[in-house]
């Protein structure tokens, strides 16, 4: 596997997939399709575990933070249902028109729902409306909740982004947005910045407390669908697609870029099928894409994100009756069973990696490879983890010691070193 590889794929066969949400530490994916169904896909088992049908006009859904419930609109009504059983927990029917936007409070007790120019905050257990926000005279087009759960960001067709208190409805900040309809809003993890995706081709980042425009990104041509921060807020993923009449086909773009200087770390520009949504896994190691009637899970970093190095190349003992290929690393000579070798790993991808874990594998009886971060003392560890992050090209040093006997070591591929890593941002 390598950066950008598709590791899992699900297709409806007939109905386009419109919205996605990764949850349960990236082990499950919730998706909605054009038939107004919400589908829960278990990525570890690669199977559909729940499907709940809505009667009509499913515009939005959200998974609860504990992964036990889904909130979805059903025209003007809202359903809360249990993921494991598919049973309806409650239905909220107080909105006057079709509900277009939903989010859920951090404690999973309240739903924030937008219908035309009104936003209700209501309690799941009682269906009581706790707060009403009606400070718009135009239709509300996007919602998000702050990382600490105290503020709501909303925007209407007048492009005024309003930040308001979830408990009182009082407005804390107003940002005069750009020209063009804002398709989505997403809080920065620090809670004081917000990113807005505009339908033409622009993405703008604002500081909330000052309403100052901090940065803008314009490498999309048209048809922006959404943009989201990675978990630590240093990078952004944005996606979009539009119909290219000259080629009679859809063009889609997926870009991962630096939130401060706009540096592009990952870029995909391809044809065939419209792209509707993108979602980031909780640790930033994978993304999910809705392309046509397919949901695709894309690997952002894996063990190929690192290159193991030392002065000589692959480590092995050149005696054909002894250690032929005990360690797949590079080439050097181990002549003594207690000899310590210095090895480095280097990040050879174009994205930062973290949590680099080194372990021995395929050790035959009588053979033991141990690790240490220092030469003296040598720690004799069975595994070693470097937290990082390591930016592209950065490297670090570790040490290994091979303990074996003649009979155990004879034969090729008698010992491997596994390297696992995560995408850092």
RODO-2510 file (C-alpha; in nm, 4 decimals, decimal comma):
residues 425
     n   res          X          Y          Z
     1     x     0,0000     0,0000     0,0000
     2     x     0,1102     0,3573    -0,0597
     3     x    -0,0055     0,7107    -0,0148
     4     x    -0,3426     0,7601    -0,1837
     5     x    -0,4234     0,3891    -0,2301
     6     x    -0,7863     0,2772    -0,2068
     7     x    -0,8037     0,0216     0,0749
     8     x    -1,1821    -0,0364     0,0822
     9     x    -1,4710     0,0386    -0,1510
    10     x    -1,8478     0,0105    -0,1242
    11     x    -2,0957     0,0730    -0,4046
    12     x    -2,4710     0,1087    -0,3962
    13     x    -2,4833     0,0114    -0,7632
    14     x    -2,7636     0,2545    -0,8428
    15     x    -2,7865     0,5505    -0,6049
    16     x    -2,5234     0,8189    -0,5527
    17     x    -2,3703     0,8622    -0,2064
    18     x    -2,4053     1,2189    -0,0839
    19     x    -2,2769     1,2528     0,2760
    20     x    -2,0187     1,0672     0,4849
    21     x    -1,9028     1,0467     0,8449
    22     x    -1,6210     0,8320     0,9865
    23     x    -1,6628     0,7345     1,3524
    24     x    -1,5681     0,4768     1,6171
    25     x    -1,1982     0,5694     1,5769
    26     x    -1,2300     0,5316     1,2016
    27     x    -1,3629     0,1740     1,2212
    28     x    -1,7094     0,2602     1,0862
    29     x    -1,8469     0,4834     0,8119
    30     x    -2,1962     0,6306     0,7997
    31     x    -2,3210     0,7374     0,4566
    32     x    -2,6432     0,8632     0,3052
    33     x    -2,7574     0,7972    -0,0498
    34     x    -2,9974     0,9513    -0,2994
    35     x    -3,2672     0,7024    -0,1903
    36     x    -3,2739     0,8807     0,1490
    37     x    -3,1173     0,5845     0,3320
    38     x    -2,8493     0,6100     0,6005
    39     x    -2,6091     0,3145     0,5795
    40     x    -2,3571     0,2065     0,8452
    41     x    -2,0511     0,0243     0,7091
    42     x    -1,8174    -0,1671     0,9407
    43     x    -1,4745    -0,1111     0,7833
    44     x    -1,2946    -0,3808     0,9828
    45     x    -1,5443    -0,6504     0,8831
    46     x    -1,6164    -0,4888     0,5438
    47     x    -1,9901    -0,5347     0,5827
    48     x    -2,3055    -0,3251     0,6165
    49     x    -2,4386    -0,3527     0,9718
    50     x    -2,7368    -0,1144     0,9664
    51     x    -2,9546     0,0573     0,7074
    52     x    -3,2320     0,2979     0,8013
    53     x    -3,4702     0,4404     0,5420
    54     x    -3,6132     0,7910     0,5547
    55     x    -3,9372     0,8670     0,3737
    56     x    -3,8103     1,1620     0,1702
    57     x    -3,5723     1,4601     0,1434
    58     x    -3,2756     1,3456     0,3528
    59     x    -3,0501     1,6521     0,3489
    60     x    -2,8241     1,5849     0,6452
    61     x    -2,7351     1,3409     0,9230
    62     x    -2,4912     1,3270     1,2139
    63     x    -2,3487     1,0405     1,4220
    64     x    -2,3390     1,0930     1,7985
    65     x    -1,9970     1,1373     1,9560
    66     x    -2,0226     0,8039     2,1371
    67     x    -2,1113     0,6285     1,8088
    68     x    -2,4403     0,4855     1,9356
    69     x    -2,6966     0,7063     1,7551
    70     x    -2,7607     0,8766     1,4229
    71     x    -2,9703     1,1908     1,3857
    72     x    -3,1209     1,2366     1,0383
    73     x    -3,3810     1,4650     0,8877
    74     x    -3,6915     1,3255     0,7220
    75     x    -3,8263     1,6255     0,5356
    76     x    -3,9409     1,8602     0,8134
    77     x    -3,9091     1,5922     1,0818
    78     x    -3,5958     1,4646     1,2545
    79     x    -3,5342     1,1054     1,3605
    80     x    -3,2907     0,9839     1,6227
    81     x    -3,2189     0,6139     1,5883
    82     x    -3,0039     0,3463     1,7454
    83     x    -2,7125     0,2375     1,5249
    84     x    -2,6916    -0,1183     1,6568
    85     x    -3,0617    -0,2044     1,6222
    86     x    -3,1893     0,0499     1,3698
    87     x    -3,4789     0,1323     1,6082
    88     x    -3,6136     0,4871     1,6315
    89     x    -3,5355     0,6490     1,9694
    90     x    -3,7387     0,9652     1,9162
    91     x    -3,8828     1,1898     1,6443
    92     x    -3,8816     1,5704     1,6528
    93     x    -4,1608     1,7405     1,4534
    94     x    -4,1575     2,1090     1,5552
    95     x    -3,9962     2,2614     1,2448
    96     x    -4,2209     2,4376     0,9943
    97     x    -4,0256     2,3524     0,6773
    98     x    -3,7674     2,1064     0,5512
    99     x    -3,4623     2,0678     0,7737
   100     x    -3,1410     2,1299     0,5816
   101     x    -2,8648     2,1236     0,8474
   102     x    -2,8013     1,9198     1,1629
   103     x    -2,5356     1,8847     1,4290
   104     x    -2,5249     1,7304     1,7756
   105     x    -2,3923     1,8587     2,1091
   106     x    -2,0673     1,7226     2,2484
   107     x    -2,2468     1,5408     2,5305
   108     x    -2,4939     1,3763     2,2849
   109     x    -2,7969     1,5122     2,4701
   110     x    -2,9042     1,7901     2,2299
   111     x    -2,9572     1,8325     1,8563
   112     x    -2,9045     2,1600     1,6705
   113     x    -3,1289     2,1716     1,3631
   114     x    -3,1779     2,4421     1,1001
   115     x    -3,4944     2,4938     0,8996
   116     x    -3,5017     2,7935     0,6651
   117     x    -3,4323     3,0964     0,8951
   118     x    -3,4704     2,9252     1,2334
   119     x    -3,2377     2,7098     1,4420
   120     x    -3,3678     2,4968     1,7279
   121     x    -3,1638     2,3383     2,0026
   122     x    -3,3701     2,0578     2,1487
   123     x    -3,3216     1,7821     2,4020
   124     x    -3,3249     1,4231     2,2751
   125     x    -3,4647     1,2751     2,5977
   126     x    -3,7689     1,5069     2,6134
   127     x    -3,7988     1,6682     2,2652
   128     x    -3,8187     2,0033     2,4467
   129     x    -3,6842     2,3085     2,2621
   130     x    -3,4144     2,4595     2,4863
   131     x    -3,2936     2,7489     2,2676
   132     x    -3,4292     2,9165     1,9541
   133     x    -3,2047     3,1188     1,7242
   134     x    -3,3846     3,3310     1,4631
   135     x    -3,1384     3,6067     1,3833
   136     x    -3,1502     3,5417     1,0072
   137     x    -3,3941     3,6738     0,7496
   138     x    -3,2636     3,4337     0,4873
   139     x    -3,2231     3,0579     0,4657
   140     x    -2,9455     2,9075     0,6798
   141     x    -2,7017     2,7114     0,4693
   142     x    -2,4348     2,5665     0,7007
   143     x    -2,3803     2,4796     1,0685
   144     x    -2,0926     2,3658     1,2869
   145     x    -2,0313     2,3270     1,6601
   146     x    -1,7154     2,4508     1,8332
   147     x    -1,4648     2,1947     1,9677
   148     x    -1,5535     2,2807     2,3280
   149     x    -1,9260     2,2477     2,2521
   150     x    -2,0234     2,5979     2,3694
   151     x    -2,0650     2,7831     2,0394
   152     x    -2,2516     2,7322     1,7114
   153     x    -2,1395     2,8770     1,3782
   154     x    -2,4093     2,9339     1,1185
   155     x    -2,4309     3,1140     0,7863
   156     x    -2,7196     3,2121     0,5601
   157     x    -2,7553     3,3264     0,2016
   158     x    -2,6513     3,6783     0,3106
   159     x    -2,3055     3,5247     0,3850
   160     x    -2,2919     3,6590     0,7398
   161     x    -2,1212     3,4013     0,9609
   162     x    -2,2616     3,4230     1,3109
   163     x    -2,0996     3,2646     1,6156
   164     x    -2,3495     3,2246     1,8976
   165     x    -2,3880     3,0684     2,2408
   166     x    -2,5441     2,7218     2,2388
   167     x    -2,7231     2,7795     2,5711
   168     x    -2,8562     3,1348     2,5306
   169     x    -2,8619     3,2030     2,1572
   170     x    -2,6684     3,5273     2,2136
   171     x    -2,4410     3,6314     1,9266
   172     x    -2,0731     3,6474     2,0242
   173     x    -1,9227     3,7369     1,6830
   174     x    -2,0361     3,8220     1,3314
   175     x    -1,8118     3,7824     1,0269
   176     x    -1,9033     3,9408     0,6945
   177     x    -1,8307     3,6532     0,4586
   178     x    -1,7233     3,6635     0,0951
   179     x    -1,9295     3,6933    -0,2199
   180     x    -2,0789     3,3626    -0,3236
   181     x    -2,2781     3,1067    -0,1265
   182     x    -2,0890     2,9350     0,1547
   183     x    -2,1286     2,5587     0,1196
   184     x    -1,9759     2,4537     0,4525
   185     x    -1,8234     2,5796     0,7775
   186     x    -1,5706     2,4026     0,9976
   187     x    -1,4196     2,5205     1,3278
   188     x    -1,0439     2,4986     1,3782
   189     x    -0,9557     2,2700     1,6719
   190     x    -0,8465     2,5753     1,8750
   191     x    -1,1988     2,7198     1,8461
   192     x    -1,0853     3,0684     1,7369
   193     x    -1,0624     3,0128     1,3618
   194     x    -1,3189     2,8960     1,1103
   195     x    -1,2852     2,7806     0,7516
   196     x    -1,5519     2,8595     0,4933
   197     x    -1,5954     2,6812     0,1614
   198     x    -1,7496     2,9064    -0,1069
   199     x    -1,9377     2,7540    -0,3985
   200     x    -1,7373     2,9268    -0,6734
   201     x    -1,3832     2,8061    -0,6020
   202     x    -1,2538     2,9877    -0,2932
   203     x    -1,1769     2,8730     0,0605
   204     x    -1,1260     3,1362     0,3297
   205     x    -0,9997     3,1082     0,6875
   206     x    -1,1141     3,3696     0,9417
   207     x    -1,0045     3,4518     1,2929
   208     x    -1,3292     3,4510     1,4896
   209     x    -1,2404     3,6968     1,7675
   210     x    -1,1316     3,9704     1,5218
   211     x    -1,3294     3,8673     1,2072
   212     x    -0,9957     3,9014     1,0240
   213     x    -0,9315     3,7053     0,7019
   214     x    -0,6189     3,4982     0,7764
   215     x    -0,5739     3,3003     0,4576
   216     x    -0,7421     3,1957     0,1354
   217     x    -0,6909     2,9026    -0,0982
   218     x    -0,7881     2,9205    -0,4651
   219     x    -0,6491     2,6062    -0,6316
   220     x    -0,9944     2,4646    -0,7026
   221     x    -1,1441     2,5550    -1,0389
   222     x    -1,5120     2,5266    -0,9547
   223     x    -1,7759     2,3162    -0,7848
   224     x    -1,6366     2,3147    -0,4284
   225     x    -1,8197     2,0623    -0,2090
   226     x    -1,6461     2,0939     0,1255
   227     x    -1,3330     2,1495     0,3309
   228     x    -1,2282     2,0246     0,6736
   229     x    -0,9381     2,0649     0,9123
   230     x    -0,7249     1,7672     1,0050
   231     x    -0,7383     1,6799     1,3771
   232     x    -0,4520     1,9096     1,4846
   233     x    -0,5583     2,1975     1,2580
   234     x    -0,2331     2,2279     1,0634
   235     x    -0,3669     2,0921     0,7373
   236     x    -0,6920     2,1081     0,5428
   237     x    -0,8531     1,8716     0,2966
   238     x    -1,0802     2,0211     0,0319
   239     x    -1,2701     1,8593    -0,2504
   240     x    -1,4856     1,9547    -0,5431
   241     x    -1,6052     1,8513    -0,8853
   242     x    -1,7600     2,0116    -1,1894
   243     x    -1,8747     1,9074    -1,5339
   244     x    -1,6181     1,9709    -1,8075
   245     x    -1,8196     2,0173    -2,1251
   246     x    -1,5083     2,0050    -2,3439
   247     x    -1,4438     1,6454    -2,2292
   248     x    -1,8081     1,5548    -2,1562
   249     x    -1,7035     1,4323    -1,8147
   250     x    -1,6754     1,5329    -1,4494
   251     x    -1,3465     1,6687    -1,3172
   252     x    -1,2836     1,6159    -0,9476
   253     x    -1,0095     1,7496    -0,7246
   254     x    -0,8964     1,6387    -0,3798
   255     x    -0,6255     1,8525    -0,2182
   256     x    -0,4502     1,8351     0,1195
   257     x    -0,2792     2,1654     0,1992
   258     x    -0,1119     2,3651     0,4757
   259     x    -0,3603     2,5907     0,6566
   260     x    -0,1044     2,8680     0,7088
   261     x     0,0918     2,8948     0,3847
   262     x    -0,1172     2,6936     0,1357
   263     x     0,1576     2,4382     0,0590
   264     x     0,0003     2,1406    -0,1211
   265     x     0,0885     1,8004     0,0272
   266     x    -0,1487     1,5772    -0,1684
   267     x    -0,3245     1,6437    -0,4969
   268     x    -0,5598     1,4307    -0,7041
   269     x    -0,7100     1,5558    -1,0269
   270     x    -0,9131     1,2951    -1,2117
   271     x    -1,2146     1,2326    -1,4310
   272     x    -1,5313     1,0206    -1,4140
   273     x    -1,8184     1,0622    -1,1674
   274     x    -1,9079     1,3543    -0,9487
   275     x    -1,7587     1,3898    -0,5993
   276     x    -2,0086     1,4786    -0,3266
   277     x    -1,8302     1,4656     0,0090
   278     x    -1,5011     1,3970     0,1889
   279     x    -1,4456     1,2901     0,5498
   280     x    -1,1294     1,2599     0,7636
   281     x    -1,0658     0,9758     1,0079
   282     x    -1,0203     1,0687     1,3765
   283     x    -0,6412     1,0223     1,3724
   284     x    -0,5983     1,1643     1,0223
   285     x    -0,4607     0,8399     0,8764
   286     x    -0,7371     0,7845     0,6206
   287     x    -1,0097     0,9693     0,4350
   288     x    -1,3458     0,8640     0,2943
   289     x    -1,4784     0,9925    -0,0383
   290     x    -1,8263     0,9873    -0,1896
   291     x    -1,7763     0,9555    -0,5666
   292     x    -2,0831     0,8752    -0,7726
   293     x    -2,2441     0,5654    -0,6198
   294     x    -1,9176     0,4607    -0,4504
   295     x    -1,7724     0,5200    -0,1055
   296     x    -1,3940     0,4861    -0,1120
   297     x    -1,1589     0,4627     0,1862
   298     x    -0,8181     0,6099     0,1002
   299     x    -0,4947     0,5348     0,2890
   300     x    -0,2909     0,8469     0,3628
   301     x     0,0056     0,6825     0,5313
   302     x     0,1183     0,3286     0,6082
   303     x     0,4402     0,1359     0,6596
   304     x     0,5640     0,2512     0,3176
   305     x     0,5766     0,6020     0,4606
   306     x     0,9179     0,5175     0,6076
   307     x     1,2441     0,4054     0,4613
   308     x     1,4874     0,2127     0,6802
   309     x     1,8496     0,3042     0,6261
   310     x     2,2000     0,2348     0,7441
   311     x     2,5496     0,2930     0,6136
   312     x     2,5722    -0,0303     0,4175
   313     x     2,2214    -0,1102     0,3027
   314     x     2,0469    -0,4359     0,3812
   315     x     2,1532    -0,6080     0,7037
   316     x     2,2443    -0,9741     0,6710
   317     x     2,5225    -1,2218     0,7330
   318     x     2,6802    -1,3391     0,4066
   319     x     2,7592    -1,6937     0,5211
   320     x     2,5060    -1,9071     0,3211
   321     x     2,4984    -2,1578     0,6066
   322     x     2,4240    -1,8927     0,8632
   323     x     2,2124    -1,5766     0,8221
   324     x     2,1132    -1,5263     0,4610
   325     x     1,8423    -1,2612     0,4882
   326     x     1,7532    -1,2236     0,8535
   327     x     1,6621    -0,8546     0,8404
   328     x     1,5082    -0,6687     0,5466
   329     x     1,6651    -0,3271     0,6008
   330     x     1,9683    -0,2647     0,3879
   331     x     2,2933    -0,4597     0,3601
   332     x     2,5571    -0,5016     0,6306
   333     x     2,7409    -0,7880     0,7974
   334     x     2,6488    -0,9325     1,1366
   335     x     2,9351    -1,1547     1,2494
   336     x     2,8585    -1,1842     1,6185
   337     x     2,5302    -1,2803     1,7781
   338     x     2,5569    -0,9920     2,0259
   339     x     2,6665    -0,7284     1,7741
   340     x     2,4752    -0,3998     1,7883
   341     x     2,3920    -0,2253     1,4604
   342     x     2,2947     0,1388     1,4151
   343     x     1,9973     0,1927     1,1852
   344     x     1,7933     0,4951     1,0825
   345     x     1,4440     0,5443     0,9547
   346     x     1,3615     0,8282     0,7182
   347     x     1,0230     0,9680     0,6221
   348     x     1,0215     0,9390     0,2429
   349     x     0,6638     1,0557     0,1858
   350     x     0,5405     1,4097     0,1218
   351     x     0,3396     1,4205     0,4440
   352     x     0,4444     1,4121     0,8097
   353     x     0,4214     1,0866     1,0059
   354     x     0,4024     1,0046     1,3762
   355     x     0,3799     0,7118     1,6192
   356     x     0,6453     0,5133     1,4342
   357     x     0,6466     0,1657     1,5831
   358     x     0,9267    -0,0860     1,5181
   359     x     0,8792    -0,4563     1,5967
   360     x     1,0446    -0,7832     1,4953
   361     x     0,8483    -1,0407     1,2995
   362     x     0,8955    -1,3986     1,1739
   363     x     1,1470    -1,4720     1,4494
   364     x     1,2279    -1,8423     1,4492
   365     x     1,2715    -2,0335     1,7741
   366     x     1,6094    -1,9438     1,9198
   367     x     1,6226    -1,6035     1,7501
   368     x     1,5492    -1,2711     1,9203
   369     x     1,5910    -0,9201     1,7813
   370     x     1,5770    -0,6369     2,0358
   371     x     1,5702    -0,2578     2,0002
   372     x     1,7039     0,0479     2,1784
   373     x     1,6992     0,4247     2,1227
   374     x     2,0451     0,4517     2,2785
   375     x     2,3669     0,2623     2,2185
   376     x     2,4664     0,2706     2,5844
   377     x     2,2813     0,1603     2,7723
   378     x     2,1181    -0,0765     2,5241
   379     x     1,7591    -0,1303     2,6432
   380     x     1,6855    -0,4744     2,4911
   381     x     1,3227    -0,3778     2,4035
   382     x     1,0903    -0,5984     2,1998
   383     x     0,9412    -0,2928     2,0272
   384     x     1,0226     0,0741     1,9947
   385     x     0,7989     0,3760     1,9309
   386     x     0,9023     0,7232     1,8139
   387     x     0,6178     0,9707     1,8682
   388     x     0,7221     1,2369     1,6180
   389     x     0,5908     1,4002     1,4110
   390     x     0,8559     1,3606     1,1411
   391     x     0,8225     1,5965     0,8473
   392     x     0,9158     1,4825     0,4940
   393     x     1,2858     1,3929     0,4794
   394     x     1,3351     1,3886     0,8569
   395     x     1,4977     1,0837     1,0137
   396     x     1,5937     0,9335     1,3483
   397     x     1,8356     0,6689     1,4757
   398     x     1,7813     0,3449     1,6645
   399     x     1,9891     0,0379     1,7466
   400     x     1,9264    -0,3358     1,7094
   401     x     2,0856    -0,6460     1,8573
   402     x     2,0444    -0,9947     1,7103
   403     x     2,0569    -1,2957     1,9423
   404     x     2,0421    -1,6307     1,7620
   405     x     2,1954    -1,9698     1,7167
   406     x     2,3080    -2,1450     1,3988
   407     x     2,0135    -2,3807     1,3549
   408     x     1,7517    -2,1110     1,4163
   409     x     1,9002    -1,8678     1,1679
   410     x     1,9545    -2,0878     0,8629
   411     x     1,7322    -1,9975     0,5680
   412     x     1,6159    -1,6882     0,3896
   413     x     1,3681    -1,4382     0,5380
   414     x     1,4233    -1,5705     0,8857
   415     x     1,3651    -1,2295     1,0422
   416     x     1,1799    -0,9106     0,9451
   417     x     1,1386    -0,5705     1,1029
   418     x     0,7881    -0,4278     1,0848
   419     x     0,7451    -0,0500     1,0700
   420     x     0,4054     0,1089     1,1256
   421     x     0,3248     0,4784     1,1221
   422     x     0,0304     0,7191     1,1175
   423     x    -0,0382     1,0282     0,9130
   424     x     0,0515     1,3112     1,1526
   425     x    -0,1817     1,5964     1,0545
***
